[in-house]
């Protein structure tokens, strides 16, 4: 009867620790953003590697300024979208997300750590806008989906929420539009994360809100975010 060598538990743990350490180093090297926390920087790098190699996202230059406030806006076709936005931004993003998403078990601490702003759309949406105003005045970058929820190109046009335009008009922060495409299982939240895609992002020039009418600003965004 053949006998197979038994790997000592200590050696197995040491080997696993080395793999985790090397992966963490690679994630840190892949991060282009300083979140002010080494663990978050590694998480950022992990997202970038995941989107680059699993979802085959090609590098893209967004028109986000190096410093100062900005508002990144995108169409919303799946649960993968926030990761794609993070992976092509050279600055930390503070997402406006629905409160029910913010309070998901196991994710709330992460959302809080990366500065997400929960939006209670039924009771007090203005509270989230005030928090976003403060973040923009502090020179941060806000990220949001003006459609308010997942909306596919195949569906009838949906009027954009006014929040992005209001934030831009009151703070002078430029709007940075982008469009996401190429994601598999569009319309779903979790399966697009697992199914390999050939995702791509179309980046548009920044929009200066100065002197513009809010309705015209929304119409311009609508024309970019929908086909």
C-alpha positions as CSV (number, residue, x, y, z in Angstrom):
1,X,0.0,0.0,0.0
2,X,1.4,3.4,-1.0
3,X,2.0,6.0,1.7
4,X,1.7,9.6,0.9
5,X,3.7,12.2,2.9
6,X,1.8,14.2,5.4
7,X,2.4,17.9,5.2
8,X,2.9,19.3,8.8
9,X,0.2,21.8,9.7
10,X,2.8,24.5,10.5
11,X,4.3,24.1,7.1
12,X,0.9,24.4,5.4
13,X,0.0,27.5,7.4
14,X,3.4,29.0,6.6
15,X,2.9,28.3,2.9
16,X,-0.6,29.8,2.9
17,X,0.6,32.8,4.8
18,X,3.3,33.4,2.1
19,X,0.7,33.1,-0.7
20,X,-1.6,35.6,1.1
21,X,1.4,38.0,1.8
22,X,2.5,37.9,-1.8
23,X,-1.0,38.4,-3.1
24,X,-1.4,41.4,-0.7
25,X,1.9,42.9,-2.0
26,X,0.7,42.5,-5.6
27,X,-2.7,44.1,-4.8
28,X,-0.9,47.0,-3.1
29,X,1.4,47.5,-6.1
30,X,-1.7,47.5,-8.4
31,X,-3.4,50.3,-6.5
32,X,-3.1,53.8,-8.0
33,X,-5.0,55.4,-5.2
34,X,-4.2,56.4,-1.6
35,X,-7.3,55.7,0.5
36,X,-5.3,56.7,3.6
37,X,-5.3,53.1,4.8
38,X,-3.0,50.3,3.7
39,X,-5.8,47.7,3.9
40,X,-8.1,49.8,1.7
41,X,-5.2,50.4,-0.7
42,X,-4.8,46.6,-1.0
43,X,-8.6,46.2,-1.5
44,X,-8.4,48.9,-4.2
45,X,-5.6,47.0,-6.0
46,X,-7.5,43.7,-5.7
47,X,-10.5,45.3,-7.5
48,X,-8.2,46.6,-10.2
49,X,-6.7,43.2,-10.8
50,X,-10.1,41.6,-10.8
51,X,-11.5,44.0,-13.3
52,X,-8.4,43.9,-15.5
53,X,-7.8,40.2,-15.7
54,X,-11.2,38.6,-15.1
55,X,-13.4,41.2,-16.8
56,X,-10.7,42.3,-19.3
57,X,-11.2,46.0,-18.7
58,X,-8.8,48.0,-20.7
59,X,-7.1,51.1,-19.2
60,X,-9.1,54.3,-19.6
61,X,-8.4,57.9,-18.7
62,X,-11.3,59.6,-17.0
63,X,-11.4,63.4,-16.9
64,X,-11.2,63.5,-13.1
65,X,-9.0,66.5,-12.0
66,X,-6.0,65.7,-10.0
67,X,-7.3,67.8,-7.1
68,X,-10.5,69.4,-6.1
69,X,-14.1,68.3,-6.2
70,X,-15.6,66.3,-9.0
71,X,-18.8,64.2,-9.7
72,X,-18.4,61.0,-11.5
73,X,-21.6,59.8,-13.2
74,X,-22.4,56.6,-15.1
75,X,-25.1,54.5,-16.5
76,X,-26.0,51.6,-14.3
77,X,-26.4,48.1,-15.9
78,X,-25.2,45.7,-13.2
79,X,-23.7,45.1,-9.8
80,X,-20.3,45.1,-11.3
81,X,-20.5,48.8,-12.2
82,X,-19.1,50.3,-8.9
83,X,-16.0,48.1,-9.2
84,X,-15.4,49.2,-12.8
85,X,-15.7,52.8,-11.7
86,X,-13.2,52.3,-8.9
87,X,-10.8,50.5,-11.1
88,X,-10.5,53.3,-13.6
89,X,-10.3,56.2,-11.1
90,X,-7.0,57.6,-9.8
91,X,-8.7,59.1,-6.8
92,X,-10.9,57.6,-4.0
93,X,-14.6,57.7,-4.8
94,X,-17.4,58.3,-2.4
95,X,-20.5,56.5,-3.7
96,X,-24.0,57.6,-3.0
97,X,-25.9,54.3,-2.5
98,X,-29.4,53.3,-1.4
99,X,-29.7,52.8,2.3
100,X,-31.0,49.2,1.9
101,X,-27.7,48.4,0.1
102,X,-25.6,50.2,2.7
103,X,-27.1,48.2,5.5
104,X,-26.4,44.8,4.0
105,X,-25.1,42.3,6.5
106,X,-21.3,42.0,6.2
107,X,-20.9,45.0,4.0
108,X,-21.8,48.0,6.1
109,X,-18.4,48.2,7.7
110,X,-16.7,48.2,4.3
111,X,-19.1,50.8,2.9
112,X,-18.5,53.0,5.9
113,X,-14.7,52.6,5.7
114,X,-14.6,53.7,2.0
115,X,-16.9,56.7,2.7
116,X,-20.1,55.6,1.0
117,X,-23.1,58.0,1.6
118,X,-26.4,56.1,2.2
119,X,-29.5,57.6,0.6
120,X,-32.8,57.1,2.2
121,X,-34.9,57.8,-0.8
122,X,-38.3,57.6,1.0
123,X,-37.7,59.5,4.2
124,X,-34.8,62.0,3.9
125,X,-32.9,62.0,0.6
126,X,-31.8,65.6,1.3
127,X,-29.6,64.3,4.2
128,X,-27.5,62.4,1.7
129,X,-27.2,65.5,-0.6
130,X,-26.0,67.6,2.3
131,X,-23.3,65.0,3.1
132,X,-22.3,65.0,-0.6
133,X,-22.2,68.8,-0.6
134,X,-19.8,68.7,2.4
135,X,-17.6,66.1,0.7
136,X,-17.4,68.2,-2.5
137,X,-16.5,71.3,-0.6
138,X,-13.8,69.4,1.1
139,X,-12.4,68.6,-2.4
140,X,-13.5,64.9,-2.7
141,X,-14.9,63.0,-5.6
142,X,-18.5,61.8,-5.5
143,X,-19.7,58.9,-7.6
144,X,-23.3,58.1,-8.4
145,X,-25.7,56.6,-10.9
146,X,-28.2,59.3,-12.0
147,X,-30.8,56.7,-13.2
148,X,-31.2,55.8,-9.5
149,X,-31.3,52.1,-10.2
150,X,-30.2,49.5,-12.8
151,X,-31.4,50.7,-16.2
152,X,-30.6,48.8,-19.4
153,X,-30.2,50.4,-22.9
154,X,-32.9,48.0,-24.1
155,X,-35.5,49.6,-21.8
156,X,-37.5,52.8,-22.5
157,X,-35.6,56.0,-21.7
158,X,-35.7,56.9,-18.0
159,X,-35.4,60.5,-16.8
160,X,-32.3,61.1,-14.7
161,X,-32.5,62.0,-11.1
162,X,-31.7,65.7,-10.5
163,X,-29.2,65.1,-7.7
164,X,-26.0,65.1,-9.9
165,X,-27.0,68.4,-11.6
166,X,-27.9,70.0,-8.3
167,X,-24.6,69.0,-6.7
168,X,-22.7,70.4,-9.6
169,X,-24.7,73.6,-9.8
170,X,-24.3,74.4,-6.1
171,X,-20.6,73.5,-5.8
172,X,-19.2,74.2,-9.2
173,X,-17.8,70.7,-9.3
174,X,-17.4,69.4,-12.9
175,X,-19.5,66.4,-14.0
176,X,-17.4,63.5,-15.3
177,X,-19.6,61.3,-17.5
178,X,-18.8,57.7,-18.5
179,X,-20.6,54.8,-20.0
180,X,-20.2,51.1,-19.1
181,X,-20.8,48.3,-21.6
182,X,-19.7,44.7,-22.3
183,X,-20.9,43.3,-19.0
184,X,-22.5,39.9,-19.0
185,X,-25.9,39.3,-17.3
186,X,-26.8,42.9,-17.5
187,X,-29.8,43.8,-15.2
188,X,-28.5,41.5,-12.4
189,X,-26.5,42.3,-9.3
190,X,-24.4,39.3,-8.3
191,X,-24.0,37.1,-11.3
192,X,-22.2,39.8,-13.4
193,X,-19.4,39.7,-10.7
194,X,-18.7,36.0,-11.3
195,X,-19.3,35.6,-15.1
196,X,-16.3,36.7,-17.1
197,X,-16.9,39.8,-19.2
198,X,-15.2,41.9,-21.8
199,X,-16.1,45.2,-20.1
200,X,-15.3,48.5,-21.5
201,X,-15.8,52.1,-20.5
202,X,-16.3,55.2,-22.7
203,X,-15.0,58.3,-21.1
204,X,-16.4,61.7,-22.0
205,X,-14.9,65.2,-21.4
206,X,-15.8,66.9,-18.1
207,X,-18.9,69.1,-18.1
208,X,-18.5,72.5,-16.5
209,X,-21.8,73.4,-14.8
210,X,-21.0,77.1,-14.7
211,X,-23.8,79.2,-16.3
212,X,-25.8,76.3,-17.4
213,X,-29.5,75.7,-16.8
214,X,-30.2,72.6,-14.6
215,X,-32.6,71.1,-17.2
216,X,-30.0,71.6,-20.0
217,X,-27.4,70.0,-17.8
218,X,-29.6,67.0,-17.2
219,X,-30.4,66.8,-20.9
220,X,-26.7,66.8,-21.8
221,X,-26.1,64.0,-19.3
222,X,-29.1,62.0,-20.6
223,X,-27.7,62.2,-24.1
224,X,-24.3,60.7,-23.0
225,X,-25.5,58.0,-20.6
226,X,-28.2,56.6,-22.9
227,X,-27.6,55.4,-26.5
